[in-house]
């Protein structure tokens, strides 16, 4: 695999400030009514809504977090609490970003 990384025609040295913006621009907005997908959701707000069986529902997802997962950029829709606690959504190491065989960044994919 190539260790080159390009967003459009930018060279890696010019990319650092634009990487996070490039990734977030490619993640679709949260669909209305979607519940938090985080495995770490502590459920502090779960007592507001219940399903027909009386089980507390997860909070509504309002944002997303993303991470490098093997050779993918994965994103997960999360509630405000989980979004604030996430530390893996910042990617500082440009060389760690997965690329195609021609050196372009892979498109983020939903990994709930």
KAKAVEN-V776393 format. One record per pair of residues at least 24 apart in sequence whose C-alpha atoms are under 8 Angstrom apart, sorted by the first residue. I is the first residue (numbers start at 1). J is the second residue. D is the distance in whole Angstrom. If there is no record, write none. Layout:
{{I | J | D} {I | J | D}}
//
This chain:
{{1 | 99 | 8} {1 | 100 | 8} {1 | 101 | 6} {2 | 99 | 7} {2 | 100 | 8} {2 | 101 | 6} {2 | 102 | 7} {2 | 103 | 6} {3 | 95 | 7} {3 | 99 | 8} {3 | 103 | 7} {4 | 95 | 8} {4 | 99 | 8} {4 | 103 | 5} {4 | 104 | 8} {5 | 94 | 7} {5 | 95 | 7} {5 | 97 | 8} {5 | 99 | 6} {5 | 103 | 5} {5 | 104 | 6} {5 | 105 | 6} {6 | 103 | 6} {6 | 104 | 5} {6 | 105 | 6} {7 | 104 | 6} {7 | 105 | 6} {8 | 104 | 8} {12 | 94 | 7} {15 | 94 | 8} {16 | 92 | 7} {16 | 94 | 7} {19 | 91 | 8} {19 | 94 | 8} {20 | 90 | 7} {20 | 91 | 7} {23 | 107 | 8} {23 | 108 | 7} {26 | 107 | 7} {26 | 108 | 7} {27 | 75 | 8} {27 | 108 | 7} {27 | 109 | 8} {29 | 63 | 8} {30 | 61 | 7} {30 | 62 | 6} {30 | 63 | 6} {30 | 64 | 8} {30 | 77 | 7} {33 | 60 | 6} {33 | 61 | 8} {34 | 60 | 6} {34 | 61 | 6} {35 | 59 | 6} {35 | 60 | 4} {35 | 61 | 5} {35 | 77 | 8} {35 | 78 | 7} {35 | 79 | 8} {36 | 60 | 6} {36 | 61 | 5} {36 | 77 | 6} {36 | 78 | 4} {36 | 79 | 5} {37 | 61 | 8} {37 | 76 | 6} {37 | 77 | 6} {37 | 78 | 6} {37 | 112 | 6} {38 | 76 | 7} {38 | 77 | 7} {38 | 78 | 6} {38 | 82 | 7} {38 | 112 | 8} {40 | 82 | 7} {41 | 81 | 8} {41 | 82 | 6} {65 | 89 | 5} {66 | 90 | 8} {67 | 91 | 8} {68 | 96 | 8} {68 | 97 | 7} {68 | 98 | 8} {71 | 98 | 5} {71 | 99 | 8} {72 | 98 | 6} {72 | 106 | 7} {72 | 107 | 8} {72 | 108 | 7} {72 | 109 | 7} {73 | 97 | 8} {73 | 98 | 7} {73 | 106 | 7} {73 | 107 | 7} {73 | 108 | 5} {73 | 109 | 6} {74 | 108 | 6} {74 | 109 | 5} {74 | 110 | 6} {74 | 111 | 5} {75 | 108 | 7} {75 | 109 | 6} {75 | 110 | 5} {75 | 111 | 6} {75 | 112 | 7} {76 | 110 | 6} {76 | 111 | 6} {76 | 112 | 5} {77 | 112 | 7}}
//
